[in-house]
Amino acid sequence: GEDVEQSLFLSVREGDSSVINCTYTDSSSTYLYWYKQEPGAGLQLLTYIFSNMDMKQDQRLTVLLNKKDKHLSLRIADTQTGDSAIYFCAERMAGYALNFGKGTSLLVTP
Amino acid sequence: DGGITQSPKYLFRKEGQNVTLSCEQNLNHDAMYWYRQDPGQGLRLIYYSQIVNDFQKGDIAEGYSVSREKKESFPLTVTSAQKNPTAFYLCASSVTTGEGRNQPQHFGDGTRLSIL
């Protein structure tokens, strides 16, 4: 399928906020997802948002959705060293499969 | 606990051999998926199955085969026709019916395949 776009790297200081951005491809995607992957592990679902929502907040995580621009962002408040990982944006396709971005490597420095 | 189990965690293959990666789930999910992950790449869909005895090719199915004889199991065979099989393979599952059909996919911990 077409590419979901994400920036490849992000570095932040511990305690700051992190914002990871994503541009998806299909304006009819009903659900959009954020997954986290730690080294050598599978993907852990962080949060997801339905396309009729503009924002979703879940503890330190805030997801913003701009359907007009097909732009999705994930904000992590008070970023900790344990948040260092790769973060994947994904859009739901027909047949229930997901179309993933290449992932953003987040490095949190003390 | 319910979840997805992939085995083995590490697998080595000699050139010209077929190898089979196991994926088992006890979540009672209808759909199962296989993805391939290469360094610096996102996940690319190999095959998926929405129901027992039925499966569809994903974006990169060439050199791979699957079967879905049981709801709980979706093994992936990497054949000798796959010229660059070294990668991290991830299996996932999800609900596809009723209110659960919009639920996200759950992933196993992956199998890393290397060529000797």
Interface residues (C-beta under 8 A of the other chain):
Chain A: G1 V4 L8 T30 Y31 Y33 Y35 G40 A41 G42 L43 Q44 L45 Y48 F50 F88 R92 G95 Y96 A97 L98 F100 G101 K102 G103
Chain B: I4 Q6 A31 Y33 Y35 G40 Q41 G42 L43 R44 L45 Y48 Q50 Q56 G58 D59 L90 A92 S94 T96 R101 N102 P104 Q105 H106 F107 G108 D109 G110 R112
